[in-house]
């Protein structure tokens, strides 16, 4: 799918990958870029920058996502591409509080579910549409030091797979973004972290990879191509891969 003349929604658009996506879609001639974020001032600034429309949206609430979709479709037009991009991260393991587990689950997983719930039927009715869901290489591999992040990003990838399998014959195209470290607020002060082992990309690099994938209608978006090799090693010998990850854990958790 080409971006030109399309109506595009980007959540988490106030900064980072979301802002870079909004900028890139505007540059590529989108009919209208809808910028959504919980950061009202930030998202208004990005929308003004790209000539788009700003929505203050908390993706951790279904009613906010539903309202976003309904208002855009009523006042702007049918959404061609919905980029469910907002996400958060917490460190820690099973000891992380229930409140934090629930919050990261709602934002990193349920936001994608709610977007699909309220938009996919509309897209199917008019013959198709495109979903771009931001996950992480952690959703294909794991995340040293963060069980909540690893678990929720695995779930985000699984949902994207399911949507592509179930609704592909109904015209629904799906891509899932799975980068390692990208220079955003989430990675600030963590330049030497495990996710940056293959280098820290700029948000614009991730946006470029997304555009290429959308144009080619490719499911897996890997701005760090090394991730594909790591996936192959994981599936080729799971026990050996876990042993290697334990070694990585010792190196970065010591």
C-alpha positions in Angstrom: 0.0 0.0 0.0 1.2 3.5 -0.9 0.8 6.2 1.7 -0.1 9.0 -0.8 -3.7 10.2 -0.4 -4.4 7.9 2.5 -6.0 8.8 5.9 -3.5 7.7 8.6 -3.8 7.5 12.4 -0.7 7.3 14.6 -0.9 6.8 18.3 2.0 7.7 20.5 2.6 10.5 18.0 3.9 13.2 20.3 7.5 11.8 20.3 9.8 9.1 19.2 8.8 6.6 16.6 5.2 8.0 16.5 6.4 11.5 15.7 8.8 10.1 13.0 6.0 8.1 11.5 3.7 11.2 11.4 6.4 13.2 9.7 7.2 10.5 7.2 3.6 9.9 6.3 3.0 13.7 5.7 6.2 13.8 3.6 4.9 10.9 1.5 1.7 12.7 0.7 -0.9 11.3 3.1 -4.3 12.9 2.7 -4.4 13.5 6.4 -2.3 12.4 9.4 -4.2 12.0 12.6 -1.8 12.3 15.6 -3.0 10.8 18.9 -1.2 10.9 22.2 -1.9 11.3 25.9 0.6 14.2 25.9 -1.8 17.0 24.7 0.8 19.7 24.2 3.2 17.4 22.5 0.7 15.9 20.1 -0.7 19.3 19.1 2.8 20.4 18.3 3.5 17.4 16.0 0.1 17.8 14.3 0.8 21.4 13.6 4.2 20.5 12.2 2.8 17.9 9.8 -0.4 19.7 8.9 -2.4 17.0 10.7 -5.1 16.8 13.3 -4.4 16.2 17.0 -6.3 14.0 19.4 -5.6 13.7 23.1 -6.0 10.0 23.6 -5.2 7.6 26.4 -4.7 4.2 24.6 -4.9 2.5 27.9 -8.7 3.1 27.8 -10.9 1.4 25.3 -13.4 4.2 25.2 -10.6 6.6 24.1 -9.6 4.4 21.2 -13.2 3.9 20.2 -13.9 7.6 20.3 -10.8 8.3 18.3 -11.8 5.9 15.5 -15.4 7.0 15.5 -14.6 10.7 15.4 -12.0 10.4 12.7 -14.3 8.3 10.5 -17.2 10.6 11.0 -15.4 13.9 10.5 -12.4 13.2 8.4 -13.0 10.0 6.5 -12.4 6.2 6.5 -9.1 5.3 8.1 -6.8 3.5 5.6 -3.9 2.9 8.0 -4.0 2.7 11.8 -0.6 2.7 13.5 -1.0 1.4 17.0 2.3 2.6 18.2 2.1 3.9 21.8 3.9 1.7 24.4 5.6 1.8 27.8 8.2 -0.3 29.7 8.9 -1.3 33.3 11.9 -3.2 34.7 11.6 -6.1 37.0 10.1 -9.6 37.0 7.3 -11.4 38.8 7.6 -9.0 41.8 6.4 -6.0 39.7 3.1 -4.8 41.2 -0.3 -5.9 39.8 -1.0 -2.3 39.0 2.0 -2.0 36.8 1.4 -5.3 35.2 -2.1 -4.2 34.3 -1.1 -0.8 33.0 1.6 -2.2 30.7 -0.8 -4.9 29.6 -3.5 -2.4 28.7 -1.1 -0.1 26.8 1.2 -2.6 25.1 -1.5 -5.3 24.3 -5.1 -4.2 24.8 -4.6 -1.0 22.9 -4.0 -3.1 19.8 -7.0 -5.3 20.7 -9.3 -2.4 21.1 -8.1 -0.7 17.8 -8.8 -4.0 16.0 -12.2 -4.4 17.7 -13.5 -1.1 16.7 -11.8 -0.6 13.3 -11.4 -4.0 11.6 -15.1 -4.6 11.0 -15.3 -1.1 9.4 -12.3 -1.9 7.2 -13.7 -5.3 6.2 -17.1 -3.7 5.3 -15.4 -1.3 2.8 -13.0 -3.9 1.4 -9.9 -3.7 3.5 -7.4 -1.6 5.4 -4.0 -1.7 7.0 -2.8 -2.1 10.6 0.7 -1.3 11.7 1.3 -2.4 15.3 4.5 -1.5 17.2 5.9 -4.3 19.2 9.6 -4.9 19.8 12.4 -7.4 19.1 11.6 -8.3 22.7 8.4 -9.8 21.4 10.4 -12.2 19.2 13.2 -12.9 21.5 13.0 -11.6 25.2 14.0 -8.7 27.3 16.8 -8.9 29.8 15.7 -7.3 33.0 12.0 -6.8 32.2 9.4 -9.6 32.3 6.4 -7.2 31.8 8.0 -5.8 28.6 8.9 -9.2 27.2 5.5 -10.7 28.0 3.5 -7.9 26.6 5.5 -7.5 23.5 5.3 -11.3 22.8 1.5 -10.9 23.1 1.5 -7.9 20.7 3.3 -10.0 18.1 0.9 -12.9 18.7 -2.1 -10.7 18.2 -0.7 -9.2 15.0 -0.1 -12.7 13.7 -3.6 -13.7 14.5 -5.1 -10.7 12.8 -3.1 -11.3 9.7 -4.1 -15.0 9.6 -7.7 -14.5 10.4 -8.5 -11.4 8.4 -6.0 -11.5 5.5 -8.6 -13.0 3.1 -10.9 -10.1 4.0 -8.5 -7.4 2.9 -6.8 -6.6 6.2 -3.1 -6.1 5.9 -0.9 -6.2 9.0 2.7 -5.3 9.7 4.3 -5.5 13.1 7.3 -3.3 14.0 10.0 -5.2 16.0 13.1 -3.0 16.5 15.8 -3.3 19.1 16.9 0.0 20.6 15.6 3.2 19.1 16.6 6.6 20.4 13.4 7.6 22.2 12.3 8.8 25.7 12.1 5.1 26.6 15.8 4.5 25.9 17.1 7.8 27.2 20.1 7.3 29.5 20.3 3.6 28.4 22.8 3.9 25.5 24.7 0.9 26.8 21.7 -1.3 27.5 21.3 -4.8 26.1 18.7 -3.7 23.5 21.4 -1.5 21.9 23.8 -4.3 21.5 23.5 -3.9 17.7 23.4 -0.2 17.8 20.9 2.6 18.6 18.7 3.6 15.7 17.1 6.9 15.2 13.2 7.1 15.1 13.5 8.1 11.4 15.2 4.8 10.6 12.3 2.9 12.2 9.8 5.0 10.2 11.7 4.3 7.0 11.5 0.6 7.7 7.8 0.8 8.3 7.1 2.6 5.1 9.1 0.1 3.1 7.2 -2.8 4.8 3.8 -1.1 4.2 4.6 -0.6 0.5 5.6 -4.2 0.2 2.8 -5.4 2.5 5.4 -7.3 4.6 4.4 -8.6 8.0 7.6 -8.4 10.0 9.4 -5.0 10.2 12.9 -5.4 11.4 14.9 -2.2 11.4 17.7 -4.2 13.0 18.2 -7.1 10.5 20.3 -9.0 13.0 17.0 -9.9 14.8 16.1 -12.4 12.0 19.3 -14.3 12.6 18.6 -14.4 16.4 15.1 -15.7 15.7 16.6 -18.5 13.5 19.0 -19.4 16.2 16.2 -19.5 18.8 14.0 -21.8 16.8 17.0 -23.9 15.6 18.1 -24.9 19.1 15.9 -23.5 21.8 18.0 -24.8 24.7 21.2 -23.4 23.3 19.5 -20.1 22.7 18.4 -19.9 26.3 21.9 -20.7 27.4 23.1 -17.8 25.3 20.5 -15.5 26.8 21.6 -16.5 30.3 25.1 -15.5 29.4 23.8 -12.2 28.1 21.7 -11.8 31.3 24.9 -12.3 33.5 26.8 -9.7 31.4 24.1 -7.0 31.7 22.7 -7.8 35.1 25.9 -8.1 37.0 
